[in-house]
Amino acid sequence: MSATTIPSRPSLRGIRWRPVSNFFSGLTRLATFSILALLAILLSTILVNGLPGLSFRFISTIPKKDFFEPGSAAVLPMIVGTTVRVFVMTLFVIPIGVITAIYLTEYAASSSLYTRVIRAAVNNLAGVPSIVFGLFGVGFFINFIGRGFDSLTHQAGPQLGQPCLLWASMTLAVMTLPVVIVATEESLKSILPGLREASLALGATKLQTIIRVVLPNALTGILTGGILAISRAAGEVAPILFTGVAYYMRDLPKSPTDQFMDLGYHIYVLSTQSPNIDQTKPVLYATVLVLLVLTFSLNGIGILARARLRRSGRSDS
Amino acid sequence: MSSPPSPYPSAVPLPGPIIETRNLQLWYGTTPALRGVSLSIQEKVVTALIGPSGCGKSTLLRCFNRMNDLIDRVRIDGECLIGGENIYAPEIDVIELRKRVGMVFQRSNPFPKSIFENVAYGCRLQGLKDRHELHSIVERSLRGAGLWDEVKDRLHESALSLSGGQQQRLCIARAIAIQPEIILMDEPASALDPMATARVEELILELKRDYSIVIVTHNMQQASRISDYTAFFYLGELIEYNETNRIFTNPEKKRTEDYVTGRFG
């Protein structure tokens, strides 16, 4: 390149004002800040208003009288109900989701029409409103499967053909299935193909390869899917509305066929059914605080498990 | 059964080929990758497959342990006999085949497990649980791969903590742990530095006492240093197959000569 083609250039010194660029970087900062501010306002409001209503009695007893009134309100059955329904859900959603993801990545021919239909179905499932899952749960689990079982076993009254913990959890499992499938699939895809080949070349069957090489390397991804599913399910009310939640129960649920009380639903009840809103307000805030803490701790368990796994995965099998 | 060197350089007259292909053809979808390859590979020698990229040499290598089965839309025609049996016959068990025909890949691919567990993997698959027996197999295999002295004090550390060359020798140890008859090597040293490459080459020369080795390589010097026989491929066809020094000093075909002297490829 000859020197004559280069025009005279401005000095390197002096920082120039570039309005569009500066405006945009300012915008990104503002967006980030407003999210932080929203979160701070939300959490501080809940903390300030919720903490006074919180006590050991509040989280450790079953309300026997009026649960709208601060003196007798308590949330133990709701904590138990929400926790149990989330755990029962993971019992269903993790195995089914993981096995589906294994099928899609390891067995199905990736280009076939059938596989593409399954993928599209999974993606559409993720977009279905949660109240629709609630109605599906009533129609499929309670009316079809539950009543079907009842009539087969000639029960006098409905045993499985009624809303209960089991059906609510399974409805939630159906709802969170796409999350687990997608997260597991991503982690399966990110495994180096060389590892599968290495295993097969040593005379491993496909199943041995999946169990010994593929799944151990996908565990963190599977746990991520589980965490996402729990986060989504813990606060959901719509899917359990018709499938298992109860307005009030004198006792904790004893079996999967019992109904249960739930924190999210209880918040709805407190805020819409109270005879005296001002009196109920501290109870409401305290309940919201408990739901937040519970959701965060359920997530925290998953995140801790994943972190442990990552650490141990690095050294030995 | 070791084969004496042939006095007739142009023929391939040795008895008892361990691998034999007869008019082997392979298509990826509608694209032909092997166009009727007929080749006899001898026992306990090193056979190099050379040729420019896309000539089908890796594809052929992967036919020998049916690794091509893993790819969608692969179609194979013709015969490939190992120990006299057509491995593409319907009654052949691929799992058993792969126990007899081991493979070392271009990119070293140790499992993210300990060094010990990597080598023990093949035996564990076959249900071996005895700790002592596993340990002696691991030691024997690591010694066989010239890696024992370097790793004997850290068998339970992650295999990923090894250097690239050590990882590749670990993969060789893993392959010989289940005592295959044949070891296929797909450019095993192409990702290694010259020192590590030299170690792997020495190792290959030692391994041929016990194993039949088929190696794909892009490196002409490597083929001439370590192989006894060389097969030159071009566009899916076997152009020339002979003793290595014949291929490199006095090839019969013009195209072979152009390739090995670096005029094309």
Interface residues (C-beta under 8 A of the other chain):
Chain A: A109 S110 S111 L192 G194 L195 R196 E197 A198 S199 L200 A201 L202 G203 A204 T205 Q208 R212 V213 N217 G313 R314 S315 D316 S317
Chain B: N65 M67 L70 D72 I95 E96 R98 K99 G102 M103 F105 R107 N109 P110 F111 P112 K113 S114 E117 Y121 G122 R124 L125 Q126 H156 E157 S158 C171 R174 A175 I178
